[in-house]
Each structure stands twice: as C-alpha cells, then as structure tokens.
C-alpha cells in the first residue's frame, strides 16, 4: 500500500508540486480527523466475561494537532 502511495506522490504528500498545496487539503485533513474520532466508537474494544476484544484492555488513543 505505502509503496504505491509513495510512488505516486513522492515527496509531494501535501500538494501536486513541491511548495504548492492541494486545493482540498482542508477537507482531506478534516475527514482524517473525523475518522480518527470515530475509531474508538466503531472498533470492538469491549471486554466481557467471554471476550476481551481484538486489542485486549491495553488500548491507548493519542490525539495530535497535526495530520499524519
């Protein structure tokens, strides 16, 4: 996956050319933030007597103010 993405964008992950942003970067980054906020809600992290979830109990969500 990353090989394909990196091969298409090279070092231009924020825009079509170096020093130029994509026109819809605000939308892209806001969608990324919204998806990150949905993750704890939609991932199966519940524990019960019979099931501890795919990630166990040691789950940590880290919020960052910069798109990754």
Order of alpha helices (4+ residues) and beta strands (2+ residues): alpha-alpha
